[in-house]
Amino acid sequence: MNSWRADREPAVCAAFASLTASVTEDLEPDRVVDTLSGECARLLPIDSTEVFLPGLELERHPAVVDEGPARESYETGNDIAVHDLSAEVSRWPGYVAKRVGKGFAAVSALPLRTMDETVGAIAFLSAGTVVLSAEDRRLGRALADVATLCLLQQRELRHYRRLSEQLQTALDSRIVIEQAKGMLAERVGVDVGAAFHRLRSFARSTNRKLSEVARGVVEGTLDARELRRRHR
């Protein structure tokens, strides 16, 4: 039997399932961070969490900008454990003043990383001068690892979604341009090559996108005679 308490195992399994579901239900990192923070608060003896994810904009979680254990854990790739936060004023002066002022006394931090990439870090704050035990740190690490994989999966899915949208836009533009070429060729009595040349020349002379000009021809908002006058 593993070292996690038996009475916590169902909740741990539910936490992993919840983190995994956050990828398929929402492609925004806030969802993963919300789930990670909530599950850590439910399963670990802590009072609050902080998550540092450089390069990602989080709506519901303020960015850790200047200093602190989460940022240091991310930059060094190391775990951090501080029993007495007030004693670290020379290490993180602004951070310590803010957190001690809010009643926090101890902090632990873990990097959010895979084998070849560190995407951020999570810090666990406690009102008592006690850092995470070895058992709780293992659980925190497992949750952090799953959250990291979820964030990376989200990033890949967002990338492919943007790529798909760009390809669809390019395809739509190509279709409307082909339609406009045929319509213009018929209206002004030229071949499709000449029609395309007129579309392109008009777009350049009016500083408009070719697809925009083509759509105007197809939808009838741009008179073919205007293209003829410009061409002449």
N, C-alpha and C positions, 0 to 999 in steps of 0.2 A: 504493500500500500504506500502511496506517495506521502510526502510530508504535509500536504494541505489537510486541514481538518475535514473530517468526513461530513460534518454538518454544513460546510461551506461549498462542497463540490457541486451540488445542483445549481447554486447561484453562480458559480464560476462558469459552468457550462452555458448557462443562460446568458452570461456576459459575453462570451465568445460568439454565441449565436447572434446576439444583438449587434455586435460590432460588424460581423459579416453581413448582416442584413442592411447595415447603413450604406454599403456600397451599391447594392442593387436598387435601393429605394431613393437615393439622393446622391447626386454627383458633386455636391458642395462639401468642402472639408469641414465646415461647421458641424455637419451632422456627425461625422466621425469623432470630432473633438468633444461634442456634447455627450456622445455615448461613452467615450473613454473616460471623461471626467466624472460622469455620473456613476459608472460602474466602479471606478476606483474609490469614489467617496462611499459607495455602498459596501464594498468588500474590504477596504483597508482602514486601519485606525488613523484616519487623517481628518483634517477640518476643511481643507480647500486644495485646489489644484491650480497650476499655471501651465500653459502649453505655449512653447515657442516654436513657430513654424515660419522661418524666413522665406520670403517669396510668395507667401499665400496670404490673401486678405480674408480675415475672419470677421464676420459681422458681430458675433456675440462674445468674442474673446479678445480683449485688448492685447495689442502686440507688446512683447517684452523687447524694448528697444536698446536700452543703454547697458544694463548690467544685471547680474543675478545668477542664481544657480542653474536655471533652465538654459540661459544663454551660454554659460560656461560649460555645462554638460554637453551642449550641442557642439561648441567649438573644440572641445578637447576629446569628445567621444567617451568620456569617463563618467562613472557613477559618482554622485556627490552625496555626502551625509554630514550634516551639521547639527550637533546636539544643542548648541547655544548660539542662536542666530545673532544675538546682541554682541557676541565676541568677534563677529566678522565685519565690523564696521569699516575697517581699513580695506577689506576685500571688496565689499559692495556697499559703499557709504550711503548712497541714495536709496538703494533697495532695502537695506537693513532698517533705515529710519522709517520707511513707509510700512514695512511688514511688522516690525516690532510695535509700531504705533497702532496697528490694527489688532494686536494681541497674539501674534504668532511668535513662537519661541524656537521651533526646530524646523528643518527642511531637509528633504531628500530629493534628488533629481536623477533621472535616467534619460539617456539619449534615445531618440526614436530612430532606429537604424535597421538596415538589412546588412548583408555581408559586405556590400560594396558601396553603400550610400547611407548617409545620415541626413534625415529630412528635418529633424527638429529635436525637441526634448520636452519632457514633462517633469514638473516639480510638485512635490507633495508637502503641504504645509500643515504643521500641527501646533496647537496652542500649548501643549506640554513639551518639555525638553526631552523628547524621545523620538528617535528616527525609526525608520522601518526596520523590523527584524529581518533576519535572513529569509525566513519563510515568506513574509509579506513582500520583501523585495523581489523574490522569485515570481510571486504572483503579479506584482506590478510590472516586472520585466515581460512576462508572458502577455499581459494585456497590451503593453506598449508595442511589442513585436507584432501582434495581430493588427493593432491600429496602424502601424507603419505600413504593413502590407495593404491595408484597406486604402490608405492615402495614396500609395503608389498606383494601386489599381484604378482609383478614381482619376488620377492624373492621366493614365493611359486611355481610359474611356473618354475623358474630356478631349484629349488630343485627337482620337479617332472620330469623335463626334464633330469637332471643328473641321477636320479634314473631309468628312463626308458632306458637311454643309458647303464647304468650298467647292468640292467636286460637283455637287448638285447645282450650285450657282453657275459654275462654268458651263455645265451641260445645258442649263436653261438658256443661258446667253447664246450658246452656239446654235440652239434650236431656233431662237427668235431671229438671229442674224440670217440663218438660212431661209427662214420664211420671208424676211424682208427683202432679201436678194431676189427671190422669185417674184414677189409682188411688184417690186420696183422694175425689174426687167420687163414684166408684162406691161406695166403702165407707161413706160417711156420708150419701149421698143428697142431695148438693147439686150445683149446676152448677160448671163448672170455674173460673168467676170467683170464686165463694165459696171454692172449695177453695184457690185461689191466695192469697186473703186470709188464710185460716187458716194456711197454710204461712208466709207472711210474718210474721204476728202472732206465731206460735210462735217463729220465728227471732229476732225482736226481743226477745221476753220472756225468752228463754233465752240471749241474747247469742251466738247461733251464726250461721254463714253460711247463707243461704237454700239454697245448693247442698248443704250438709252435711245440712240437715234433709230436703231432697228425696231425697237418696241414702238416708237412713235409712228413708224411706217405701218407696222402691223395693226396697231390699234386705231390708225386713222387720225391721230393727233398731229402728224407731220405730213404736210402735203408734198406729194412727189414733185410738184412743180417748183417747190422751194429748193429741192435738191438739184433740179435742172438749172435753175437760175444761178445757184452757187457754183455749179460745175462750169457754166459758161463764163 
